[in-house]
Amino acid sequence: METGAAVVELQRNSTNFANIVEEILKLEKKIFPKHESLARSFDQELRKNNTGLLYMMDLHGEVVGYVMYSWPSSLSACITKLAVKESRRRQGHAEALLKAAIQKCRTRNIHRISLHVDPLRIPAMGLYKKLGFQVDSLIKCYYSADRDANRMYLDFDSN
């Protein structure tokens, strides 16, 4: 990961909130197909009390990636989105974002984090496995009629 890039938690009351959200929405629309994008419901998602968003900003103030997560219960959390600009991939940004989200969940005493990923996304699968996620099951037609998903999870020991 480049020196000077920082993972930041999105704060609704921050002065640059609207600009950051606008950049994240552009990235969301560019990376995810329309039926997988949260672009239309993004603000609703962010208003939920149990949702967090971390983003990475480079030295030039550009958002290079983000991770959104939620904790529907006091024991479990879900990574709902992880995205990095195409030109900035394979530089450690996704790993840094995911590690930061995992740490946020740990501080909430979450016991399990889950996520869904297309099994054909080999780099993503490799990253999740590298950080300790395991495949739980294959969910047929999760994304669309011809696209499945692996449900993956990371359990924390109770220490």
Secondary structure, 3 states (H helix, E strand, C coil): CCCCCEEEECCCCCCCHHHHHHHHHHHHHHHCCHHHCCHHHHHHHHHCCCEEEEEEECCCCCEEEEEEEECCCCCEEEEEEEEECHHHCCCCHHHHHHHHHHHHHHHCCCCEEEEEECCCCHHHHHHHHHCCCEEEEEEEEEEECCEEEEEEEEECCCC
